[in-house]
């Protein structure tokens, strides 16, 4: 499976489970949360980054910013 198919599969999995019951446990509670970038997208990027051996949020963000900006325009 190439990385694009894996990213799409993760996103579909996250969306399915987020709508069922994951949203209860993972909503952003900040008054200043930027909701133009969905919770599903945040979770997808985190899981994709961890699966790609990035262990820190900063590393995941830097990787996503360099390589996935076309897929997540509001990153």
C-alpha positions as a printed Julia matrix, in Angstrom:
75×3 Matrix{Float64}:
   0.0    0.0    0.0
   1.49   3.35  -0.97
   1.47   6.29   1.42
  -1.46   8.04  -0.3
  -3.71   4.99   0.04
  -2.6    4.58   3.65
  -3.39   8.23   4.41
  -6.86   7.92   2.86
  -7.53   4.65   4.72
  -6.54   6.23   8.04
  -8.74   9.27   7.35
 -11.76   7.12   6.48
 -11.21   4.97   9.59
 -10.89   8.03  11.82
 -14.0    9.69  10.33
 -16.08   6.55  10.82
 -15.08   6.12  14.45
 -15.12   9.84  15.21
 -18.76  10.11  14.12
 -19.75   6.99  16.07
 -18.29   7.77  19.49
 -14.68   8.99  19.35
 -15.82  12.64  19.32
 -16.82  12.29  22.98
 -13.2   11.67  23.98
 -11.31  13.9   21.59
 -13.06  17.24  21.12
 -10.94  20.35  21.4
 -12.14  22.37  24.37
 -10.16  25.55  23.83
 -11.98  28.84  23.3
  -9.35  29.66  20.68
  -9.44  26.39  18.71
  -9.14  26.87  14.96
 -12.04  24.75  13.77
 -11.23  25.26  10.09
  -8.94  22.24  10.56
 -11.19  19.39  11.71
 -10.59  17.08  14.65
 -10.64  14.18  12.18
  -7.77  15.78  10.24
  -5.76  16.35  13.42
  -6.18  12.74  14.52
  -5.36  11.47  11.02
  -2.14  13.48  10.86
  -1.12  12.31  14.31
  -1.71   8.63  13.53
  -0.04   8.91  10.12
   2.97  10.58  11.73
   3.28   7.94  14.44
   3.01   5.17  11.84
   5.82   6.93   9.95
   8.04   6.74  13.06
   7.67  10.35  14.21
   7.37  10.39  17.99
   6.93  14.06  18.84
   4.16  16.43  17.82
   6.7   18.91  16.51
   8.22  16.26  14.24
   4.8   15.19  13.0
   3.88  18.8   12.22
   7.17  19.5   10.43
   6.78  16.36   8.31
   3.15  17.17   7.49
   4.01  20.78   6.69
   6.74  19.71   4.25
   5.04  16.74   2.62
   1.27  16.84   3.17
   0.33  20.48   2.65
  -1.39  19.59  -0.66
  -3.61  17.12   1.19
  -4.37  19.43   4.15
  -4.6   22.95   2.77
  -5.47  24.57   6.12
  -2.46  23.08   7.89
